[in-house]
Amino acid sequence: MALTPASRDNEATTLRDIARRRLRTQLLDAPASDAESVVRAMLAVQAENPAQSAWAVATRTVSPDRADLAQTLADGTVVRTHVLRPTWHYVHRDDARWLIELTAPRVLPVFDQQLGPSADRMTALTDAIADAVAGGRGLTRAEIAKALGDAGLDIPSSQLTLLLGRLEMHLLLSSGAPRDGQHTYALMDERVPASEPLDRDEALARLALRYLASHGPATDRDLAYWATLTLTDARRGIAAVADRLESLEHDGRTYWHAPGTEPSPPSAWCSATASSSQG
C-alpha cells in the first residue's frame, strides 16, 4: 500500500536534524506540566528500574519532582505493568487495556516458553494469586509467594516473576499502590477501569499515530521494534494514519512525524545533552 503523508519535507535532512526534532517530540525541549501528562503523551515509558525511570519521567516535566509520578502510581492514574515487550512500562490507565490486548499475542510466548516447569499448575497458581490480591489488597511479590506457599503451591522466585508478568499480559493483574518503595500487584479489574475494546486495525492506527507523535521522526522499523510488532503490522498502522502525518527522507528511509514538529534550537540540544549525561 502506498503511503501518502500530509506533507513531505524535501530539504536535505541529517541525523542531527532528526535528533533535534526528537528532543521536542520526546518532551526534552518542550516539557509537559506533570508526570501524568508525560506518560499519556509518551504512551509508554520503560520502567524496569523504578528509580531511573522515575527520573526519566520527571525530566520531561516543567518542575522535575519524582514524587509527582509516585502520586499517580499510588492513585492508579498511571500503572507499571508488562506491555509492548516482556518488561515493565509506565502506561496511563486509559491506555493500558487496548495496548496490552494489541501487543500481548507476540509477547506471551516469551513467558510461556520459560514457564514450562509450572505449566501443569498454571490454573491453580493463577486462581490462588487472584484470590490473594482480590479486594484491593496490593501485595508485594514476596507476600504473593507466601500466600502461594500457605496454599501448598510453592514456586521458585524466577518462575513467580515470569508468572506475574504473564498474568499482567492476560489482563488479570496490574500494579497496586507502591508500599514502602516496593511494587505491589492488584487485580486489573479493581485498578484499571473497563474500556471499549478496539478492533486490531483501530488499535494499530492509534498506536502508530501516538508513537510517531511522541517519538518521531521515526521509521516503520522503529515502530515495529518498539511495540514488538511485525513490520507488516507497523506499516499497516502507519498507512491508516499517513494522511495525518508528515514525513522526511534520510539515507533512503522515510521518517514519519506529527505535523508541525519543528527541530529544537541548537541551545536546547546542548541543554538536553547535558541534562541527559547527568541523569
Secondary structure, DSSP 8 states (H G I E B T S, - for coil): -----SEEE-S---HHHHHHHHHHHTTSSS-BSSHHHHHHHHS-EE-SSHHHHHHHHHTTBSS--HHHHHHHHHHTSEEEEE-SSSSEEEEEHHHHHHHHHHHHHHHHHHHHHHTGGGGGGHHHHHHHHHHHHTTT--B-HHHHHHHHHHTT----HHHHHHHHHHHHHTTSEEE---BTTB--EEEHHHHS-------HHHHHHHHHHHHHHHH-SB-HHHHHHHHT--HHHHHHHHHHHGGG-EEEEETTEEEEE-TT-----HHHHHHHHHHHHH-
